[in-house]
Structures are given as structure tokens and as C-alpha cells.
């Protein structure tokens, strides 16, 4: 990317005068032995809303439909995807200068920083440009093979890495993850507007932790307040909306590396949008 680019399209002096050119000129080619169809970024405006869980569930739901599925873990400083899929081995070379993704029990391809380091518990103390460079390498130096849909687990916010993903990868759509708090409305708007600035459609909105159903009495409790999903989606023209409950079974499955064996039926309509988008 040009050293003159400040990465802030909204405030760029060249915006609209044609001198900046097509943003896709920053696009990186995938590995020569990779053929990747749709690339869906899963993002949120803030942390702690369950974005990685939604990424995992979307990948599982897509794989259950027979799609060749992969997950690129772009959350470099907080990589949790391998644990959810029960992947403990390290990624290895393909023998030709590339890296082979690890495979889950059902064949989902996964690449994450935790698959490359000796001790996954060590902190990643890197500056932004180095982190962004690692994401680019995950795209261009990993031998993904044939992939129908790749889900990219983004770090929270709208900073350097999300911008790198939008500019460097051929992102075909975005799924925004939120939770029911009032504060989240503003956070969702930031993510949606960033997608708009990058000319990438928002395929769906997932409201995580929407409701808790008491296993004893069966009553539903909205611990984080009333749902805002439908209202936010309507305001931004988002057609596909999913509400996921607070379900201890999700946490147990992730901790045990068994996320592939959870019920993903709530995401069926969203997977339809992903496939059609």
C-alpha cells in the first residue's frame, strides 16, 4: 500500500477527485493453489459480544450444507478459533513455500496465529502494521485449496486490521455481531458505516446473548435489556436478523473444542443470505 495513504477514506483530500483510484488496487492475490469463492467478514464495533462464537457457528452451519468452508482468524491478538474447533497441532509447510491450514474434525480449514507459535499462551505484543501484515500473509501464503466460503473473524472495532481486510481481501459481505445493550446501537452503526465506505454489503445482523431461558422454570429473561436487533436492522436496511440466546451449552462446546457439534439451525436464514450474497 502506498506510504502516502493515511487509511482514512472519510477525511482523505483525494476523495472524490479520482486521484485515489479504485480501492481494489490494494487487493492481494490468494495463494496460487487456492480457489476461494465468497469471503465473509464477521465484525463488531466493540469486543465482548461473541463475534468469534458467531464466526465459528457460521462456519459450522455452512459446512453442514456441504460447502467447503474455511476460517481466517484475523483477531491476531486474541486468537480463539483453534480452541473452539479442538485443533491443538501446529500448522506446517506445504513444501513449496506456503503454509497448510489445519483442519477441524469435519474438515473446516483454519488458520490462526495460535497455530504457528510455540506457546499459544504468550501475548502478541506487535504494532498495528505487523499485525496487519500477518493477516495479509494468512490470505496470500496459506494454501487454502478449494473453498466455497471463507469466514474472517475480525478484531473488534474499525481500525487498522479491519481496514486491511477490506482492502486486501475480496470481501463479498459482512455479518455484524451485537448484543442488546442501548450502547450497542452506536457501535453497530460504526461497523455498518465502515462496510458502506468499503462498498461491501451487510448480509445480516446477529444479536448475541439476546435472551436467557431458565432451565428450571422455562421463563425467558432479557438480562441485557430488550432486543434492539429488528429496530437497528430496519434503520440500516439489513434484511437478515438472527437472535442467539445465552446458552451455557455454547460455552461448554467451545471449551471442549466441540463447537462443530452444536445446533446451528438459528443461523439457517443467514447462511441463505451468505450463499446468495
C-alpha positions as CSV (number, residue, x, y, z in Angstrom):
1,X,0.0,0.0,0.0
2,X,1.2,3.5,-0.8
3,X,3.1,5.2,2.0
4,X,1.1,8.3,1.2
5,X,-2.2,6.6,2.1
6,X,-3.4,7.7,5.5
7,X,-6.0,4.8,5.6
8,X,-8.8,7.3,6.4
9,X,-11.0,7.4,3.3
10,X,-13.6,9.7,5.0
11,X,-11.1,12.5,5.5
12,X,-8.8,11.9,2.5
13,X,-8.2,15.1,0.5
14,X,-8.2,12.9,-2.7
15,X,-11.7,11.6,-2.0
16,X,-13.9,12.2,-5.0
17,X,-11.3,13.8,-7.3
18,X,-10.5,10.5,-8.9
19,X,-6.8,10.6,-8.0
20,X,-7.0,7.9,-5.4
21,X,-8.3,5.4,-7.9
22,X,-10.1,2.1,-7.3
23,X,-9.6,0.8,-3.7
24,X,-9.4,-2.7,-5.1
25,X,-5.9,-1.9,-6.5
26,X,-4.7,-2.8,-3.0
27,X,-6.2,-6.3,-3.4
28,X,-3.8,-9.2,-2.8
29,X,-4.0,-12.4,-4.8
30,X,-4.7,-15.6,-2.8
31,X,-2.2,-18.4,-2.8
32,X,-1.7,-19.8,-6.3
33,X,-3.1,-23.2,-5.2
34,X,-6.2,-21.7,-3.6
35,X,-9.6,-21.1,-5.2
36,X,-11.8,-19.1,-2.8
37,X,-15.4,-18.2,-3.5
38,X,-17.1,-16.0,-1.1
39,X,-15.3,-14.1,1.7
40,X,-17.5,-13.0,4.6
41,X,-16.1,-10.8,7.3
42,X,-17.6,-11.1,10.8
43,X,-17.2,-7.9,12.7
44,X,-18.4,-5.9,15.6
45,X,-17.9,-2.3,16.7
46,X,-16.7,-3.5,20.2
47,X,-15.4,-6.5,22.0
48,X,-17.2,-8.9,24.2
49,X,-20.3,-9.5,22.1
50,X,-19.4,-13.1,20.9
51,X,-18.1,-12.3,17.5
52,X,-15.7,-15.3,17.4
53,X,-18.5,-17.7,18.5
54,X,-20.7,-16.4,15.7
55,X,-17.9,-16.9,13.2
56,X,-17.5,-20.5,14.4
57,X,-21.2,-21.2,14.2
58,X,-21.5,-19.7,10.7
59,X,-18.6,-21.9,9.5
60,X,-20.2,-25.0,11.1
61,X,-23.6,-24.1,9.6
62,X,-22.1,-23.7,6.1
63,X,-20.1,-26.9,6.4
64,X,-23.3,-28.8,7.4
65,X,-24.7,-27.7,4.0
66,X,-21.8,-29.4,2.2
67,X,-19.9,-26.2,1.5
68,X,-16.2,-26.3,1.6
69,X,-15.6,-23.9,4.4
70,X,-12.6,-22.1,6.0
71,X,-12.0,-19.6,8.8
72,X,-9.2,-17.0,8.7
73,X,-8.6,-15.8,12.2
74,X,-7.7,-12.1,11.8
75,X,-8.1,-11.4,15.5
76,X,-4.3,-11.7,15.9
77,X,-4.0,-10.5,19.5
78,X,-6.9,-12.7,20.7
79,X,-7.0,-15.8,18.5
80,X,-9.5,-18.3,19.9
81,X,-10.8,-20.1,16.8
82,X,-8.5,-23.2,17.1
83,X,-9.6,-23.9,20.7
84,X,-13.3,-23.9,19.7
85,X,-12.6,-26.5,16.9
86,X,-10.3,-28.6,19.1
87,X,-7.3,-28.0,17.0
88,X,-4.1,-28.4,19.0
89,X,-1.4,-29.2,16.3
90,X,0.7,-26.6,14.7
91,X,0.3,-25.6,11.0
92,X,3.1,-26.9,8.7
93,X,4.6,-26.0,5.4
94,X,3.2,-27.3,2.1
95,X,6.8,-27.9,0.9
96,X,6.6,-25.2,-1.7
97,X,6.9,-22.0,0.4
98,X,3.3,-22.0,1.5
99,X,1.5,-23.0,4.7
100,X,-1.2,-25.6,5.0
101,X,-4.2,-24.7,7.1
102,X,-5.1,-27.0,9.9
103,X,-8.3,-29.0,9.6
104,X,-11.2,-29.4,12.1
105,X,-12.8,-32.8,12.7
106,X,-15.3,-32.1,9.9
107,X,-12.8,-30.7,7.5
108,X,-13.1,-26.9,8.1
109,X,-9.8,-25.2,7.2
110,X,-8.5,-22.9,9.9
111,X,-5.6,-20.5,10.1
112,X,-4.8,-18.6,13.2
113,X,-1.7,-17.2,14.9
114,X,-2.0,-19.8,17.6
115,X,-1.3,-22.5,15.1
116,X,2.1,-21.0,14.3
117,X,3.5,-20.2,17.8
118,X,5.3,-22.5,20.2
119,X,3.2,-21.3,23.2
120,X,-0.3,-20.2,22.4
121,X,-0.5,-18.5,25.8
122,X,2.2,-16.0,25.0
123,X,0.9,-12.5,24.4
124,X,1.2,-10.9,20.9
125,X,3.0,-7.6,21.5
126,X,3.0,-6.3,18.0
127,X,2.3,-2.9,16.5
128,X,-0.6,-2.4,14.1
129,X,1.4,-2.7,10.8
130,X,2.9,-6.0,11.8
131,X,-0.5,-7.4,12.8
132,X,-1.9,-6.3,9.5
133,X,1.0,-7.9,7.7
134,X,0.2,-11.2,9.4
135,X,-3.4,-11.1,8.2
136,X,-2.2,-10.5,4.6
137,X,0.1,-13.5,4.9
138,X,-2.8,-15.7,6.1
139,X,-4.6,-14.8,2.9
140,X,-1.7,-14.9,0.4
141,X,0.7,-17.5,1.8
142,X,-1.7,-20.2,3.1
143,X,-2.6,-23.0,0.7
144,X,-6.3,-23.0,1.3
145,X,-7.2,-25.2,-1.7
146,X,-10.8,-25.1,-2.9
147,X,-13.1,-23.1,-0.6
148,X,-16.7,-22.2,-1.2
149,X,-17.0,-19.7,1.6
150,X,-14.4,-18.3,4.0
151,X,-15.3,-16.5,7.2
152,X,-12.9,-13.9,8.5
153,X,-13.0,-13.4,12.3
154,X,-12.2,-9.7,12.6
155,X,-10.8,-8.0,15.7
156,X,-13.3,-5.6,17.4
157,X,-13.6,-2.0,16.2
158,X,-13.0,-0.3,12.9
159,X,-9.2,0.1,13.0
160,X,-6.2,-1.0,11.1
161,X,-6.8,-4.7,10.7
162,X,-10.5,-4.4,9.6
163,X,-9.3,-1.8,7.0
164,X,-6.6,-4.2,5.8
165,X,-9.1,-7.0,5.4
166,X,-11.5,-4.8,3.4
167,X,-8.8,-3.5,1.2
168,X,-6.6,-6.6,0.8
169,X,-9.2,-9.4,0.6
170,X,-12.1,-9.7,-1.9
171,X,-14.7,-9.4,0.9
172,X,-18.2,-10.2,-0.6
173,X,-20.2,-9.4,2.5
174,X,-20.2,-8.6,6.2
175,X,-22.1,-10.0,9.2
176,X,-22.3,-7.6,12.1
177,X,-22.5,-9.0,15.7
178,X,-24.1,-7.1,18.5
179,X,-25.7,-7.6,21.9
180,X,-28.9,-6.0,23.3
181,X,-27.5,-3.0,25.3
182,X,-28.5,0.5,24.3
183,X,-24.9,1.4,23.9
184,X,-24.5,-1.0,21.1
185,X,-26.7,0.9,18.7
186,X,-23.9,3.5,18.1
187,X,-21.3,0.7,17.9
188,X,-23.3,-1.2,15.3
189,X,-23.6,2.0,13.2
190,X,-19.9,2.4,13.1
191,X,-19.4,-1.1,11.8
192,X,-22.2,-0.8,9.2
193,X,-20.9,2.6,8.0
194,X,-17.4,1.2,7.6
195,X,-18.8,-1.6,5.5
196,X,-20.6,1.1,3.4
197,X,-17.4,3.1,3.0
198,X,-15.7,0.0,1.6
199,X,-18.7,-0.7,-0.7
200,X,-19.3,-4.1,1.0
201,X,-22.9,-5.2,1.7
202,X,-24.1,-6.1,5.2
203,X,-25.6,-9.6,4.8
204,X,-27.0,-9.9,8.3
205,X,-27.1,-8.8,11.9
206,X,-26.6,-11.3,14.8
207,X,-27.8,-10.2,18.2
208,X,-25.9,-12.5,20.6
209,X,-26.9,-13.0,24.2
210,X,-30.4,-11.9,23.3
211,X,-32.3,-13.9,26.0
212,X,-31.7,-16.5,28.7
213,X,-34.2,-19.3,29.2
214,X,-34.2,-20.6,32.7
215,X,-33.7,-24.4,32.6
216,X,-35.8,-24.7,35.8
217,X,-39.0,-22.7,35.2
218,X,-38.7,-22.2,31.5
219,X,-39.1,-18.4,31.8
220,X,-37.2,-16.2,29.5
221,X,-35.1,-13.4,30.9
222,X,-33.6,-10.5,28.9
223,X,-30.5,-9.9,31.0
224,X,-29.1,-7.2,28.9
225,X,-32.4,-5.5,28.1
226,X,-34.9,-5.7,25.4
227,X,-33.8,-6.7,21.9
228,X,-32.7,-3.9,19.6
229,X,-31.9,-6.1,16.6
230,X,-35.0,-5.6,14.5
231,X,-35.0,-1.8,15.1
232,X,-31.4,-1.5,14.2
233,X,-31.7,-3.7,11.2
234,X,-34.6,-1.7,9.8
235,X,-32.7,1.5,10.3
236,X,-29.8,0.2,8.1
237,X,-31.8,-1.8,5.6
238,X,-30.4,-5.1,6.9
239,X,-32.8,-7.9,5.9
240,X,-31.4,-11.0,7.8
241,X,-31.6,-10.8,11.6
242,X,-30.7,-13.6,14.0
243,X,-31.0,-13.7,17.8
244,X,-28.9,-16.1,19.7
245,X,-29.7,-16.9,23.3
246,X,-27.3,-17.1,26.3
247,X,-26.8,-20.8,26.2
248,X,-24.3,-22.5,28.5
249,X,-24.1,-25.3,26.0
250,X,-22.3,-23.0,23.6
251,X,-19.6,-22.2,26.2
252,X,-19.2,-25.9,27.1
253,X,-18.8,-26.9,23.4
254,X,-16.2,-24.2,22.7
255,X,-14.2,-25.0,25.8
256,X,-14.2,-28.7,24.9
257,X,-13.3,-28.0,21.2
258,X,-16.7,-29.4,20.1
259,X,-18.3,-26.3,18.5
260,X,-18.9,-28.3,15.3
261,X,-21.5,-30.4,17.2
262,X,-23.7,-27.6,18.3
263,X,-27.2,-26.7,17.0
264,X,-26.8,-24.0,14.3
265,X,-30.3,-24.0,13.0
266,X,-30.9,-20.5,14.2
267,X,-28.4,-19.3,11.5
268,X,-30.1,-21.1,8.5
269,X,-31.6,-17.9,7.1
270,X,-28.3,-16.0,7.5
271,X,-26.5,-18.8,5.7
272,X,-29.0,-18.4,2.9
273,X,-28.1,-14.7,2.7
274,X,-24.4,-15.6,2.7
275,X,-24.8,-18.1,-0.1
276,X,-26.9,-15.7,-2.2
277,X,-24.8,-12.6,-1.4
